[in-house]
């Protein structure tokens, strides 16, 4: 199964290690699902996770990012033509990569930022679909 993980789910999973976002993230760590990304998404992950306000351990973040880079699916991105405009242009790469990867799900904590599609799900919806 292939997924695209919005940055807010990644952050939430790290902030609340026993929450639903962390459970969704655990499927990536155990290689039960494949995370798809491009360099724009990877850059956002890195930029956000290094923010001082989160106080994440830099060594742990480096380990996670290296894991994503090594075991995830890196796609070129940026080549999907669509007629959809996004309120936040930072959401566009996640949409494009989900389409390019033919991902089963785009998991986000902000579904309202995306067009309504049954493959765009919250972490909780994702876990329910897996069970």
N, C-alpha and C positions, 0 to 999 in steps of 0.2 A: 504494500500500500504506500502510495506517495502522498505527502502533505506539504503544504506551505504554512509556515508558522509566523504569524504576525508578531512583531517585537513585543507588543504588550503582553502576550501570553508567555513569552520567554521570561520577561521581567517578573511577571506575576508568579510564575513557577519557581523562580529563585527566591523571591521574597516570602512566599508561603509554601515551604517544602512539603506540606501535607495537604495542600489544596488541589482542586481539580486541574489547574494549569500544570502543576508539578507532575500529576499523574499522566497527563497527556505528554509532557516532556519525557517522562520515563520510558515511554514506548520508543522514542528516538534513541535514547541512551542504550536501551537493550536491543536495538537494531530490529525491532518488530515492525517498525515503519521507517520509511525513508523521507528525510527532510530535503526539500528542493529549494534552491536559492540562486541568486545571481550576486554579482559583486556589489550592486546597490544595496541589496538586502543585507549582505554580510557586513558592509560598511555601517549600515544603520544598527545592526546588532552590536557591533564593536563600539560605536559612538555612544549608544545609550547605556550599555552595560558598564562602561568606564565612567559614567557620570558620578561625581563625588556624592551626590545626594543619596545614592543607593548604598554606598559603603561596601560594595562587593569586594571580596578578596581578589586582587588582580591576578594572582597565580591561578585561582580557580576559574576565573573568567577566561584566561588564556587557554587553560585545559579544555574548557567547553568549546571555545571558538575553534581550537585546533581539531577537536573531535568532529565538529560540524563540517569543517573544511575537508577533513580526511574521509569521512563516511557519508556525508551528504552528497546530493547530486547538484553539481554546479552547472548552471545553464547560462547561455550568453545573455538572454533577456533583452528587452527593449524593442522587440520586433513585432509585437502584436498590434495590429490595427484594430481599433475599436471606436465606437461612437459614444462611449461613456465618458463623462467628465467626473472627476473626483474633487470633492470639496478640499481634501487634503492631498496634494500631489504626491506625498510620501507613501500613500496607500497604493498608488498605481503599480509599482514594481511587484507587489505581492499578488495583485490581480493578474498581471502579465505572466508571471512565472507559474502561477496556478494553471493558466490556460496552456502555456508552452509545455509544461511538464505533464499535462493531462492528469493533474493531481486529483486524487479522490476527494480531498478536502482542503480548504483554506480555513485555518483555525484562527479566530480572532476574538478579542474581548470587545470589539467595537463593530458589531455587525451593521449598525446603522450607517457606517462610513462606506459600506459597499452596496452594490446593487443586490437585490434579493435573488439569491440562487440557493438551491437546496444543498449545494456542496460548500457553501460558506456557512460555517457553524461556530458556535461558541465552544470553549473547552468542555463544558458540561454536556452539550449536545453531542460532541465528538465521542466522549466516553460512553454515552448511552448507545450510540450507533455501534460501538465496538462490542458491547455486551449482548 
